[in-house]
Amino acid sequence: MAEVALGLGSNLGDREAHLAGAVQALESREGIRVTARSSLWETPPWGVEEQPHFLNACVLLETSLSPMEVLETCLAIEREHGRERSLRWGPRTLDIDVLYYDDVVLTGEVLTLPHPRMLMRTFVLAPLAEIAPEKVIAGATIRKKLALVEPEPGMRKLGPLGKVAE
């Protein structure tokens, strides 16, 4: 079984319901077990700034799926939640990013591992540090990488995303 971290985000509609629904959808897929969930974090938009604030969270999975199968599952769940890809960094009902897959390093047209921008983004590192603080990416732990990134103005920690299914 591989350990996988996913980043979740939503800024349209019922943001919390979209994130919780994504976790439920992941839990219902064969070959995937959700093992940890971060808190919810509210974050000002990044990239295109004229849009609603995001809710972000991270989850850890154990999976027997390949990296590409994990990505395909995430894209299918995004579509199930009405995700339309029309504007890069624009508003979305649901965004699911594969942050890392074990210690796999992969550079491809469709999937790059670890996620190429995860170490620059507090809205990824803060929730990930809650659930995988000692995971080493690019030579340092997530906890140490978080300490090197400027805090996002206006970013705030909210309540839990929910409980891990037993």
Summary of the structure (lengths in Angstrom):
residues: 166
radius of gyration: 14.6
end to end distance: 17.8
largest distance: 40.9
contacts: 513
relative contact order: 0.24
helix: 29%
strand: 30%
